[in-house]
Amino acid sequence: MRAWKDGTTLYLVFDERMDSRTALEAEKMVRDVFTPDIQNVEIDCGGMEYIASSGLKLLMTLYKNVGSTGKVTLKNVRDYVTEILEMTGFSDILDMDPQ
């Protein structure tokens, strides 16, 4: 996992399973770089093969933190992760680009 900020955009790369352990690590990483001026979050999910409810919680937290004027974009989303995001309704609130 990696995170960096460029202007008002936060970039994240999730390159493993997003389970309870890795979601906690990702949450800490995001807290370390997230600032109030972040308007958009772009997440590369190319290496993410699985997302648990703790990963979904992190996505919802990011969505809430950028507010109604910002957006969260998921790039390179694998089929299985897309299915989970569609079943849970996350695909309705997040921008998604499939792999």
Secondary structure, 3 states (H helix, E strand, C coil): CEEEEECCEEEEECCCCECHHHHHHHHHHHHHHCCCCCCEEEEECCCCCCECHHHHHHHHHHHHHHCCCCEEEEEEECHHHHHHHHHCCHHHHCEEEEC
